[in-house]
Amino acid sequence: MLHKLQKADLDKIKRDFPHYPHHDLLKAIQVSVDDLDPDLQVRYLDFAVFPEDTPIPESVLETFWAPEGLDEDDSQDVIDLFVARSLARRSDDGRLSLHDLQFDYVKKQAGDLTILHNRLLESYRSEYIGSFPRCWAEGPNDGYFFQHLARHLIDAGRKDELRTLLLDFDWIKAKLGATDVPSLLVDYDLLADPDAGLVRDALRLSSHVIAADKAQLASQILGRLMALPSPQIKAVLVQVREGRDEPWICPLTPSLTPPGGPLLRTLKGHSDSVNTVAVTPDGRRSVSASYDQTLKVWDLERGEEVRTLKGHSDLVNAVAVTPDGRKAVSASYDRTLKVWDLERGEEVRTLKGHSGSVSAVAVTPDGRKAVSASYDQTLKVWDLERGEEVRTLKGHSDWVNAVAVTPDGRKAVSASYDQTLKVWDLETGKIVATFTADGSILCCAIAPDGKTIVAGESSGMVHFLRLENA
């Protein structure tokens, strides 16, 4: 083995992997693979067909290798050998994975991956009886097939087959039964097709309903797609109506919101009114605050609740996300603000100082400070890193309902029941300017120019204002 390591063609490895700094590791992998029998080398390179960082059930390899003449015992012997030689890792639940470097190696050495993807697909097809596409719907729930079939069809160059699959209600129902709504929606993003896109959008609109009760799939699909003129969509709906043996409620009219409008999906999980929401700067997640005394972090792409933030003892009125998207600051009727680590879902610290309910909060663009508004008629500036109150801004004569910070982080604008809008210098704590309306001012926002202010009044009036000479 030492001789093989010394004689390995390092120049070839460097040519194949020009950007890897650890070529000696690649040389060790190559020698380990070269030491296998030729037929086992081919079986090892078969791992290149699988997605990266996806543990593979052993039963999948048995299916894959059956047409190559390996029965279940033969496959187990091969798997055991790979694990014994550290060419693969076996988890406690019997799934196999390769180290990232090993995976990159087999990807590079496997040749035409399209052939591998087609081999895997035909291995699955040979196990089942029936014509396409219904044979796919009858595939095994082996922890891999339903999760990854669509990706293999794309990588095998079989886009037309995937399109047929995505417009087959038997497949939709089978995949939903084996996985969940987000996994189902991911398949549709692999293919740019108008009809498949409509089905995807209908499923996304219904995701909060179907996630709670998968039996409502047929009713939801019909109620949202019935009015669409596409022949392909109508064919899907015929399949929906004819493919049900159990009792169900069938919509007679297109009574649900159809796809194609402004509504994308509904996020459901709070047990009381939702007061406010903030979106992370990368647009991938949002944080909502509710009367149920919690905040929830949502994955906007998958439409899933990521975690619930618990700690407040009363209604949560407001939330702001730091510019780096890593933390959130919430304001509550319990007279406190809380700083949260969004990744870990943990409370970092509690900010205490207001003598009344905290109604609003804004974070400065540098993420170092927060400004809170309260029913105690004041605003407070906080140092988020130290968890300390920097100063109190006094000047309102009634509840302060809202606060916004200018893009340069130097000023704040507040809105109050005392019918005034005030601009504050955050460094000195002094009032820069005041605007008085005819009624209570409930909300305010600052445009990116740092000068234009929009404020909403209790009468329904919206004020467009400009801060001059500041």
C-alpha positions in Angstrom: 0.0 0.0 0.0 2.9 2.4 0.8 4.4 1.6 -2.6 1.1 2.5 -4.3 0.8 5.7 -2.4 4.4 6.6 -3.4 3.7 5.8 -7.1 0.3 7.4 -7.4 0.0 9.8 -10.3 -0.2 13.0 -8.4 0.1 15.2 -11.5 -3.1 13.6 -12.9 -4.9 14.2 -9.6 -3.8 17.9 -9.7 -5.1 18.2 -13.2 -8.5 16.6 -12.3 -8.8 18.6 -9.1 -7.0 21.9 -9.8 -8.6 23.8 -6.9 -8.0 21.4 -4.0 -5.2 22.2 -1.6 -5.0 18.7 -0.1 -3.9 16.5 -3.0 -2.4 13.9 -0.8 -5.8 13.1 0.6 -7.1 12.6 -3.0 -4.1 10.4 -3.7 -5.1 8.2 -0.7 -8.7 7.9 -1.9 -7.4 7.0 -5.4 -5.1 4.3 -4.0 -8.0 2.9 -1.9 -10.3 2.7 -4.9 -7.6 1.3 -7.1 -7.0 -1.5 -4.5 -10.6 -2.7 -5.1 -11.5 -5.4 -7.6 -12.5 -3.7 -10.9 -16.2 -4.6 -10.5 -16.2 -3.1 -7.0 -14.5 0.1 -8.3 -17.5 0.5 -10.7 -19.9 0.0 -7.8 -18.1 2.6 -5.7 -18.3 5.2 -8.5 -22.1 4.5 -8.6 -22.3 6.8 -5.6 -21.8 9.7 -7.9 -25.5 9.5 -8.9 -26.8 10.5 -5.5 -27.2 14.1 -4.3 -24.4 15.6 -2.1 -24.9 15.5 1.6 -27.8 13.0 1.3 -27.6 9.8 3.4 -28.6 6.8 1.2 -30.7 4.0 2.6 -29.0 0.6 1.9 -32.2 -0.6 0.3 -31.7 1.9 -2.5 -28.3 0.5 -3.3 -29.8 -3.0 -3.4 -32.3 -1.7 -6.0 -29.6 0.0 -8.0 -27.3 -3.0 -8.1 -29.9 -5.7 -8.7 -29.8 -5.4 -12.5 -26.0 -5.7 -12.2 -26.4 -9.2 -10.8 -26.1 -8.5 -7.1 -28.7 -9.9 -4.8 -29.4 -8.5 -1.3 -26.6 -10.5 0.3 -24.1 -9.5 -2.4 -25.0 -5.8 -2.0 -24.6 -6.1 1.8 -21.1 -7.6 1.3 -20.1 -4.7 -1.0 -21.5 -2.1 1.4 -19.7 -3.7 4.4 -16.4 -3.7 2.5 -16.8 0.0 1.6 -17.5 0.8 5.3 -14.7 -1.3 6.6 -12.2 0.5 4.3 -13.5 3.9 5.3 -14.7 4.5 1.7 -18.2 5.2 3.1 -19.8 5.8 6.5 -22.8 4.0 7.9 -25.1 5.9 10.3 -27.0 4.3 13.2 -30.2 4.1 11.0 -28.4 2.2 8.3 -27.9 5.0 5.8 -24.6 5.5 3.9 -22.8 8.7 3.1 -19.4 9.7 1.7 -17.1 12.4 3.0 -17.3 15.5 0.8 -13.9 14.9 -0.7 -14.8 11.2 -1.5 -18.0 12.4 -3.1 -16.2 14.9 -5.2 -13.8 12.2 -6.2 -16.4 9.8 -7.4 -18.3 12.6 -9.3 -15.1 13.4 -11.2 -14.2 9.8 -12.0 -17.7 8.4 -12.8 -17.8 9.8 -16.4 -21.2 10.5 -18.0 -23.6 11.0 -15.0 -26.6 11.1 -17.3 -26.0 7.3 -17.9 -25.9 6.7 -14.1 -29.2 8.6 -13.6 -30.9 6.6 -16.3 -29.5 3.4 -14.8 -30.9 4.2 -11.4 -34.3 5.1 -12.9 -34.5 1.9 -14.9 -33.5 -0.1 -11.8 -36.5 1.3 -10.0 -38.8 0.9 -13.0 -37.9 -2.8 -13.3 -39.1 -3.4 -9.8 -42.7 -2.4 -10.5 -45.5 -3.4 -12.8 -47.6 -0.8 -14.7 -47.2 1.9 -17.4 -45.8 5.3 -16.9 -46.6 7.5 -15.1 -48.7 5.4 -12.7 -45.8 3.0 -12.0 -43.9 5.9 -10.4 -46.8 6.6 -8.1 -46.6 3.0 -7.0 -42.9 3.3 -6.1 -41.4 2.2 -2.8 -41.5 4.5 0.3 -37.9 3.7 1.0 -36.9 7.1 2.3 -35.4 8.1 -1.0 -37.5 7.4 -4.0 -40.3 9.9 -3.5 -37.9 12.5 -2.2 -35.5 12.5 -5.2 -37.2 11.0 -8.3 -37.9 14.4 -9.9 -34.2 15.4 -9.6 -33.1 12.1 -11.2 -35.5 12.6 -14.1 -34.0 16.1 -14.7 -30.4 14.9 -14.5 -31.2 12.0 -16.8 -32.4 14.4 -19.5 -36.1 13.3 -19.2 -37.8 16.6 -18.8 -40.9 15.5 -20.7 -41.3 12.6 -18.4 -41.0 14.9 -15.4 -43.7 17.2 -16.9 -46.1 14.3 -17.2 -45.2 13.2 -13.6 -46.0 16.7 -12.2 -49.3 16.7 -13.9 -50.3 13.3 -12.6 -52.6 13.4 -9.6 -51.7 9.9 -8.6 -48.1 10.9 -8.2 -49.0 14.1 -6.4 -51.1 12.2 -3.9 -48.5 9.5 -3.5 -45.6 11.9 -2.9 -47.6 14.0 -0.5 -48.4 10.8 1.5 -44.7 9.8 1.6 -43.3 13.3 2.3 -44.8 16.7 2.9 -46.0 19.8 1.0 -42.6 21.6 0.8 -41.0 18.5 -0.6 -43.7 18.3 -3.2 -43.3 21.9 -4.2 -39.6 21.6 -4.7 -40.2 19.2 -7.6 -42.1 21.9 -9.5 -39.3 24.3 -9.2 -37.1 22.0 -11.3 -39.2 22.5 -14.4 -40.2 25.8 -16.2 -43.7 24.8 -17.5 -46.8 27.0 -17.4 -49.3 24.2 -16.5 -47.0 22.6 -13.9 -46.4 26.1 -12.5 -50.2 26.5 -12.0 -50.5 23.2 -10.1 -47.5 24.3 -8.0 -49.0 27.6 -7.2 -52.3 26.0 -6.2 -50.6 23.6 -3.9 -48.7 26.5 -2.4 -51.9 28.4 -1.7 -53.3 25.3 -0.1 -50.2 24.4 1.8 -51.4 25.5 5.2 -54.6 23.4 4.8 -53.0 20.3 3.3 -50.2 20.3 5.9 -52.8 20.0 8.6 -55.0 17.5 6.7 -53.6 15.7 3.6 -57.1 14.3 2.9 -58.1 17.7 1.7 -55.7 17.6 -1.3 -58.4 16.8 -3.9 -60.9 19.4 -2.7 -58.2 22.1 -2.6 -56.9 21.3 -6.1 -60.4 21.4 -7.5 -61.4 24.5 -5.8 -58.4 26.5 -7.0 -57.9 25.1 -10.6 -61.5 24.5 -11.8 -61.8 27.8 -13.6 -58.6 27.5 -15.6 -59.0 26.9 -19.3 -55.8 24.8 -19.9 -56.6 21.3 -21.3 -53.7 19.8 -19.3 -55.2 21.3 -16.1 -58.6 19.9 -16.9 -57.1 16.5 -17.5 -55.6 16.7 -14.0 -59.0 17.6 -12.5 -60.7 14.7 -14.3 -58.1 12.4 -12.6 -58.9 14.1 -9.3 -62.6 13.4 -9.6 -62.3 9.9 -10.8 -59.5 8.7 -8.5 -61.3 8.8 -5.2 -62.9 5.8 -3.6 -63.5 7.2 -0.1 -66.1 9.8 0.7 -65.0 13.4 0.2 -66.4 16.9 -0.4 -66.1 17.9 -4.0 -66.4 21.6 -4.9 -68.9 22.3 -7.6 -67.6 25.8 -8.4 -64.1 27.4 -8.3 -64.7 28.8 -4.8 -61.1 29.1 -3.6 -58.5 31.7 -4.5 -56.9 30.6 -7.8 -53.2 30.7 -8.6 -51.8 33.6 -10.5 -52.9 36.4 -8.1 -50.9 38.4 -5.6 -51.4 35.8 -2.7 -48.6 33.3 -2.7 -49.3 31.3 0.5 -50.7 31.5 4.0 -48.5 30.9 7.1 -50.5 29.3 9.9 -49.4 28.6 13.4 -50.2 31.4 15.8 -53.2 30.8 18.1 -54.2 34.5 18.3 -54.0 37.8 16.4 -50.7 38.5 14.5 -49.7 42.1 15.2 -46.6 42.6 13.0 -44.0 40.9 10.9 -40.4 41.6 9.8 -38.4 40.0 7.0 -34.7 39.1 7.2 -32.5 41.1 4.8 -31.9 38.0 2.6 -35.6 37.6 2.1 -35.6 34.0 3.1 -37.2 34.2 6.5 -39.7 36.3 8.4 -40.5 36.8 12.1 -44.0 37.4 13.3 -45.3 38.6 16.6 -48.6 37.7 18.1 -51.2 38.2 20.9 -50.5 34.6 21.8 -47.3 35.9 23.5 -44.9 34.3 21.0 -42.9 35.1 18.0 -42.5 32.6 15.1 -39.7 32.3 12.6 -40.8 31.2 9.1 -39.1 29.8 6.1 -40.7 31.8 3.3 -39.6 29.5 0.5 -40.9 26.3 2.1 -43.8 28.0 4.0 -42.8 26.2 7.2 -42.5 27.3 10.8 -38.8 27.1 11.7 -39.2 27.7 15.4 -41.3 29.5 18.1 -39.7 32.1 20.4 -41.2 32.0 23.8 -40.4 34.3 26.7 -42.8 37.2 26.8 -45.5 37.2 29.5 -48.0 39.3 27.5 -49.0 40.3 24.0 -46.1 40.8 21.6 -46.7 44.1 19.7 -43.7 44.6 17.4 -40.5 43.0 16.1 -37.5 44.3 14.2 -34.7 42.2 12.6 -31.0 43.3 12.8 -29.4 44.1 9.4 -27.3 41.0 9.5 -30.4 38.9 9.9 -29.1 37.0 12.9 -31.1 38.6 15.7 -34.5 40.0 16.3 -35.8 42.5 18.9 -39.4 42.2 20.1 -41.6 44.6 22.1 -44.4 43.5 24.4 -47.2 44.6 26.6 -45.2 43.1 29.5 -43.1 46.4 29.3 -40.0 44.7 28.1 -38.0 44.2 24.9 -36.2 40.9 24.2 -33.3 40.3 21.9 -33.4 36.8 20.2 -30.8 34.7 18.4 -32.8 33.6 15.3 -30.5 30.7 14.4 -30.5 29.1 17.8 -34.0 30.3 18.8 -32.7 31.5 22.1 -33.4 34.7 24.1 -30.1 36.7 24.3 -31.2 39.3 26.8 -34.2 41.3 28.1 -34.3 45.1 28.0 -36.2 46.6 30.9 -36.9 50.3 31.6 -40.3 51.3 30.2 -43.1 51.8 32.8 -45.8 51.0 30.2 -46.4 48.6 27.4 -43.8 48.7 24.6 -45.6 49.3 21.3 -42.9 49.5 18.7 -39.2 49.0 18.0 -36.7 49.8 15.3 -33.1 48.8 14.9 -30.4 51.2 13.6 -28.8 50.3 10.3 -25.5 49.3 12.0 -27.4 46.8 14.1 -25.8 48.2 17.3 -28.8 50.1 18.8 -32.6 49.8 19.0 -35.2 52.5 19.6 -38.4 51.6 21.4 -41.7 53.4 21.7 -44.0 53.0 24.7 -47.4 53.8 26.2 -45.4 55.5 29.0 -45.2 58.5 26.5 -41.4 58.0 25.9 -39.0 56.4 23.5 -35.8 54.7 24.7 -32.5 54.2 22.9 -30.8 50.8 23.7 -27.3 49.4 23.3 -28.0 45.9 22.0 -24.6 44.5 22.6 -24.4 45.5 26.3 -28.2 45.4 26.9 -28.2 48.8 28.4 -30.4 51.9 28.1 -28.5 54.7 26.4 -31.1 57.5 26.9 -34.8 58.3 27.1 -36.5 60.6 24.6 -39.3 62.7 26.3 -41.6 65.1 24.6 -44.9 63.3 23.7 -47.9 63.8 25.9 -49.7 60.5 25.1 -49.0 56.9 24.0 -46.2 56.6 21.4 -47.5 54.1 18.8 -44.7 53.8 16.3 -41.0 54.5 15.6 -38.8 54.5 12.5 -35.0 55.2 12.1 -33.5 57.1 9.2 -31.1 55.2 6.9 -28.1 56.9 8.3 -29.0 55.9 11.8 -28.8 59.4 13.1 -32.5 60.3 13.6 -35.7 58.6 14.6 -39.3 59.5 13.8 -42.1 58.7 16.3 -45.9 58.7 16.0 -48.2 59.3 19.0 -51.8 59.5 20.1 -51.1 63.1 21.0 -51.6 63.8 17.3 -47.9 64.7 16.7 -45.1 63.2 14.7 -41.7 64.0 16.1 -38.2 63.8 14.7 -35.4 63.1 17.2 -31.6 63.4 17.1 -30.5 60.0 18.5 -27.1 61.3 19.5 -28.3 64.2 21.6 -31.8 63.0 22.4 -33.3 66.3 21.3 -36.4 67.0 19.2 -35.5 68.2 15.8 -39.0 68.9 14.4 -42.7 68.3 15.2 -45.7 67.9 12.9 -49.2 68.1 14.3 -52.1 66.2 12.6 -55.9 66.5 13.1 -56.1 63.1 14.8 -54.0 60.5 16.5 -51.0 59.3 14.5 -50.8 55.5 14.5 -47.9 54.6 12.3 -44.9 56.1 10.4 -42.2 55.1 7.9 -39.2 56.8 6.4 -38.3 56.5 2.7 -34.7 55.5 1.7 -33.8 59.1 1.0 -34.0 59.8 4.7 -36.1 62.9 4.2 -39.6 61.7 3.1 -41.9 60.6 5.9 -45.3 58.8 5.6 -47.6 58.7 8.6 -51.0 57.2 9.1 -53.7 59.0 11.1 -56.6 57.4 13.0 -59.1 59.2 10.7 -57.8 57.2 7.7 -55.7 60.1 6.4 -52.2 59.3 5.2 -49.7 62.2 5.5 -46.8 62.5 3.1 -44.2 64.8 4.6 -40.6 65.9 4.0 -38.0 66.8 6.6 -36.3 70.0 5.3 -33.0 71.7 6.3 -32.0 68.8 8.5 
